[in-house]
């Protein structure tokens, strides 16, 4: 895979995913039309403990950590590898229903990525 691109949703709740490998590690960007770096999460799989773990850094005033952390943990667990997720989704005057839709779209993109990466 040189570069993997997906999108889900439409209008204000459309979410994009871009993924590519750097060596054996995966970098995933999850963003909308107002792309930025809101949060960065690193997930890795521990074969000894048979579990995934994740660390996240969030920029001041941003709330992208939920998407970044959830995605990094899910991807590391499913691929049993290392992943860096950069999330940056912004909407002015966002409604609760739009937040729910964005989270659902991001989760579906991450699940599709993991399914497509499976042998």
RAPEVEN-V765804 format. One record per run of one state. SS is the DSSP state (H for helix, E for strand, - for the rest). FROM is the first residue (numbers start at 1). LEN is the number of residues. Records with the same first field share a line. If there is no record, write none. Layout:
SS: FROM-LEN ; FROM-LEN
This chain:
-: 1-3 ; 9-2 ; 14-1 ; 23-2 ; 32-7 ; 47-4 ; 59-6 ; 80-3 ; 89-7 ; 118-2
E: 4-5 ; 15-8 ; 25-7 ; 39-8 ; 51-8 ; 83-6
H: 11-3 ; 65-15 ; 96-22
